């Protein structure tokens, strides 16, 4: 199959769940998650980038549930290329694929902003931390593993 520059640049869009976008679509019509995945697609077409830090805020927003594993596999690809990926997320499909979890709290707004946990997912789940996120992640994993 012919590998054209346009194909090379457009193919990652479909792989990141953005195949429905139209050429010329204003970026102001995109959700925050869509805009981040669009930028991620551009990064994935760049060859040889490493030692970069990528910070994504809720990249699963607007993404169909069947595409979550695709997103995490592309994030893993960036990590495998010696990059650091920081994802701010509340989606347990994405959180459960993390190498490291940092929870801020102990609550939201003025009650939050302090690191209440930092460690591997296994350490997070095994901790005594009284956290609604920990409890919900534990329940999510119990429901999805069996």
N, C-alpha and C positions, 0 to 999 in steps of 0.2 A: 504494500500500500504506500502511496506517495506521502511523504512527510513534509507538508508545507508549513511555513512559519505560522500561518493562521491556525491550522489544525493543532500545532504544538501549543499555541497559546490558549485555544478554546477547549481542548480536551480536558484539562484539569477542572474546568468549571462543572462539567457533568459529573466528574468523580467526586466533587465536593458538594453535590446536591444542588447545584445552581444551573442545571441544564435548561430550566424554564425561562431564564433571563433572555431578554432580546437585545440584539446589538443596538447600541444607541440609547438604551434605557438610562434615564437620568439616575445618577447615584443617589439623589435625594429621595428616590422612591424605595430604596433598599432599607431593610431593617438593620439594626446594629450587627446582628449575627451574620446576615448576608454580606454586609460590607467587609467584615473581618475575613469571611471565607473567600471573598473575591481577592483580597490582598494576599491571603494565604496561597491561593491558586497562582498568583504572580510569583510568589517566593518559590513555589515548588517547580516552576519552569526555569528558575535561575540555576545555573550549574555551579557547583563548587562552593556555595556559600556555607561557611561554618563559623563557629565561635560568635554567633549572634544571639541576642536575647529577644524572644518573641513574647509579648504580653497580650493575651486575648481576654476580653471581658464578655462572658456568656456567648461563646461562638456557636452554641447549639440553638440559639434563638431562631425560630422560623424553620428549623431543620426537621424533616420528617424522622420519626423514630427509627425507621429502617436504615437511615443514613448515619446514625451515631457511630457505629463501628468503623465506617468509612472515614469519618472525621478523626477519630482517635488513631487510626492507622496512618493517616497523613501527618498528624502531629508527631507520632512515633518516628516517622521518616525524618522529620526535622531533627529530632533528638539523636537519631542514629548518625546524622551528619555532623555531630559534635556541636549542636546548638542547644540552648536552654529555652524551654517553653514553659511559661507561667500562664496558667489558665484560671481565671476567676469564674467559678461555675457553681450552679445549684443543681444541675442535672446529675442524678446518681449514675447514669450510664457512663458519663464522662468522668465523674469523680472516681468510680470504681476502676478505671483504667490508669489512674495516676500512680506515679512512682513515689510521690511525696505529698503529704497533705498538710496544709497550714490552715488552722481554724482561728478566726478572729472572734473576739467576743468580750465579755461573756454574753452580751446581748447585742442588740442593734442600736444604731444612732449614738446618743451620748453614753449609753451603757457599754458600747463596744470599743473596738479599735486596739485591743491588746491581743497579743498572741497567746491563746489559751492551749494550743497544741501545735506541735511541729514534729512530723515523723512519717514513717512508712504507713501505708494503709493497714498493715497487720498490727503495728503498734497502736494506731488510732483505734481500731476495733477492739483491741485487747486492753485499752486503757480504762481507767476508772472515771474518766472525764464524764461529768453529767452534761451531756450535750444533745440537743434535739437532732442535730446533724448526725452525730455518731449513732444514735438510736435508729434514726430513719435509714441510714446507710446499712446498718446491720440487718434491719428488716428487709430492705430492698435486696440485699445479697442472698438472704435466706429464701426469698420468693423466686429469685431468678436462677439460683443454682440447682433447684430440684424440680 
